[in-house]
């Protein structure tokens, strides 16, 4: 049975925190796109590569709330890294047939950029 959009989004964050990139790849559509303050990706493989890169500095993802509207899931969380103070982050995903199609992320990247 196909996971609900909320379940897919939860799997995404659990896999990212656990550095389980095979699971991440399995829930991303091959044409998934990503846009955020630190980069973009034009397909699922590029999304996984970007998450692998970020995982090198991410120490925790503290989810505060998840909002679901049909295929759209917005997750509000604190992004903890080893190089900067936690960043309040919004992650929007569009999920179709159990696969993430689009990801848009916004947060203030200045502390991370300054530390890099």
C-alpha positions in Angstrom: 0.0 0.0 0.0 1.2 3.5 -0.9 2.2 5.7 2.0 0.2 8.8 2.7 2.0 12.2 1.9 2.5 12.7 5.7 4.1 9.2 6.0 6.4 9.9 3.1 7.5 13.2 4.6 8.2 11.5 7.9 10.2 8.8 6.1 12.2 11.5 4.4 13.2 13.2 7.7 13.9 9.8 9.5 16.1 8.6 6.6 17.9 12.0 6.4 18.6 12.0 10.2 19.7 8.3 10.0 21.8 8.9 6.9 19.8 6.1 5.2 20.3 7.4 1.6 18.9 4.2 0.0 15.6 4.9 1.7 15.8 8.5 0.7 16.4 7.6 -2.9 13.4 5.1 -2.8 10.9 7.9 -1.9 12.2 10.5 -4.4 10.7 10.5 -7.9 13.5 10.2 -10.5 12.6 13.7 -11.6 12.3 15.2 -8.2 13.4 18.9 -7.9 14.9 20.8 -5.0 15.3 24.5 -4.4 16.7 26.0 -1.2 19.1 28.7 0.1 22.2 26.5 -0.3 21.5 24.8 -3.6 19.2 23.3 -6.2 18.7 19.8 -7.7 17.1 18.9 -11.0 16.5 15.2 -10.3 16.3 12.6 -7.5 19.9 11.6 -7.7 21.0 15.2 -7.3 18.6 15.6 -4.3 20.2 12.6 -2.6 23.7 14.0 -3.3 22.7 17.3 -1.8 21.2 15.6 1.3 24.4 13.6 1.7 26.4 16.8 1.6 24.2 18.5 4.2 24.2 15.4 6.4 28.0 16.0 7.0 27.1 19.0 9.2 23.6 18.2 10.4 23.5 17.0 14.0 19.7 17.0 14.5 16.4 17.9 12.9 13.9 18.9 15.6 10.4 18.9 14.0 7.9 21.3 15.6 4.9 20.8 13.3 3.7 19.1 10.1 1.0 20.7 8.0 -0.8 18.5 5.4 -3.0 19.7 2.5 -3.7 16.9 0.1 -0.4 16.1 -1.7 1.4 19.0 0.0 3.3 18.6 3.3 4.9 21.5 5.1 7.3 20.6 7.9 8.5 23.3 10.3 11.7 22.3 12.2 14.9 23.5 13.8 17.9 22.5 11.7 20.9 21.8 14.0 24.4 21.8 12.6 27.9 21.3 13.9 28.9 24.7 12.5 26.1 27.2 13.3 23.3 28.0 15.6 20.0 26.1 14.9 18.1 27.5 11.9 14.3 27.7 11.9 13.4 25.9 8.7 10.3 25.4 6.5 10.3 22.4 4.1 7.5 22.0 1.6 7.1 18.8 -0.3 4.7 17.8 -3.1 4.1 14.1 -3.0 2.4 12.0 -5.6 1.8 8.2 -5.6 4.2 7.8 -2.6 7.0 9.7 -4.3 8.4 13.2 -3.5 8.1 15.3 -6.7 9.2 18.7 -5.4 11.0 20.1 -2.4 11.3 23.7 -1.5 13.2 24.8 1.7 13.7 28.2 3.3 15.8 29.3 6.2 18.3 32.0 7.0 21.6 30.5 5.8 23.9 33.3 6.9 25.4 31.6 9.9 26.1 28.4 7.9 27.6 30.3 5.0 29.8 32.4 7.4 31.1 29.2 9.1 31.8 27.4 5.8 
